[in-house]
Amino acid sequence: MSLRLFGLLARDHGLQVTVGDRYTPPQAYDAVISIGSVGEDVPVWVRLMAHQQGPTRVLRLEFSDVHFAAHRYAAQEEHVAQAVAFARDLPPGSRLHVHCAAGKSRSAALAAVILAETSPRLGDSAVAARIRAVRPSCAPNRVILALGDARMGRRLSRAFR
């Protein structure tokens, strides 16, 4: 069963961000952040996207959906930094799709961090509210939220409790 995509708009950067699972290919996106577990294959639709719609930028991140930072396959600072830099490097108005296996933990957390980074005037609870408004059952990865908090001096982790 696939989860529906949802859209968020980071107004300061003009970036449209959608989140989905690994089985639901987005349509007409300029860039994709593909999150998978270490050694997991990139979904076929990610590899085919450039052939079907033209140039699409892809960032592949590999880490597990674990909720304690000491785990050897947990998200790291470099993953968050790469994702934020990737999103910031997109031209205003770009459409970015973030996906993970289920579309509700790693991708939701990374979308929240990207939204907070690209819209600094948006408060933490407003970021959480936007994510929850369109995906009430999301359970953002706590490690990613904590890394985003440390990076930006914010409290996204608290906003999602």
N, C-alpha and C positions, 0 to 999 in steps of 0.2 A: 504494500500500500504506500503510495507516495504522498508526501505532504504538499500542500499547495504553496506556491511561491508567494512571497509578500514583498511589497515595495516600501522603501523608506526614502525620504529625501533629505539629504544633508544640504540645507539651503546655502550655507556660506560657500561651499565649494561647488554647488550645483551638481552633485553626484547622486545618481539614483542607484540605490543598493537593493538587491533582492536576495533572498535566502531560500535554499531548497535542499532536497536530499540528493543522493548520488544517482538516483534513478530518474529524476525529472529534469530533462534538459531545458534550459531557458531558451527564449526566442529572442533573436536580434539584440545581442549584448556586445559591448565593445571590449569587455574584459571579464575574466573569470578567475576567482581564487578557489582552487580545488584543494580541499583538505581531505587527506586520507591517512590511514594508519601506516606505519613504517613498512615499506615493501609492498604495499597494496597497489594494484594497478590503477592507473588513471581511467576514469569511466570513458567508454568508447565515444560518447557524445562530445566530450571535451576535445578529444583528438580530431573528431570529424568537423567540429564547429568551423574552424578556419576554412575548410574546403567548401563548406556549404554557404557561408555568409561573408567570406572575405576575411581580412585581417582581424584577428581577435587576440588580444594579449592574455596570456595565461600565467598565473603564478601557482606552482604546486607546492604545498606545504605538507609535510608528513610528521604527524604526531598522534598519539592515542587520546581517546576521550577519557582520560583519568582525571580525578579531581584532587590529587595531591601532588605538589610540585616536585617532591623527591623522586617520583617514579622516573625511571630512565627514559621513557617514551612520552613524558608529559610535554606540553607546549613550553617553549623557552622564549626569553626576551627577543631573540633574533627572529623568531616566527612572527611575533607581533610587530616588530620593527619593519620586517620585510613587507607585511601586509599593509601597514599604514603608508610606507613609502610608495608601494605599488599604487594604492588608491590616490594618494596625493599627486602622483605623477600623471594621472589621467587628466585629460582636458576637461574643463567645466562642462557639465551636461552629459558626461559619459554615463553609460549604463554598466554597472558592475554587478556580477552575480557571484555570491559566495555560497559554496555548497560543502557539506560533509555527508557522512553516511545517512543520518536520520534527518538532518536539517533543523535541529532544535537545540543542540548543545554547543559544539565547537563553532559552527557557522553563525549561530545567533550571538554568541559572545564576541566573536571577531567583528561581526557587523556592528555590534554596540560600541566596541572600541573605535572602529573606523568612523562611525557616526559622531562619537564624542570628540575625536581628534579633528575631524573636518568641520565640525560645527561647535567650536569652543564656547559659544554663548548659550548653547543648549545645556541645561542642567542635567545632573545625573538621573534624577527621577523622571525627567522628561524623556531622556534616552530610553530608560527602562519602560516607560509608558508606551512609547512608540513601538517598541519591540513587542510588548505584551498585547497591545491593541490589535495587532494583526496576527499574532501567534501566541494566544493565551497559555498554551501548554509548553512553551519553551522553558528549558532548564539550562541557561547559559553556563558554560564550563567555568568553574570557579577559578581555575588556574589562569585562564586567559583574562578573566575580569581583573584578577589581582595584578597581573602583569601590566594591564592597561592602567589600572589605578596608580601603580608605582611610576609608570612612565609619565603620566599626565598630572599626578597629584590630585586625582579625583576619587570618588567613592562609588563607582559603579557596582562593586560587589555588595555594598550595603543597599543600594537602590533595588537590587534584584532579590533581596531576601523576602 
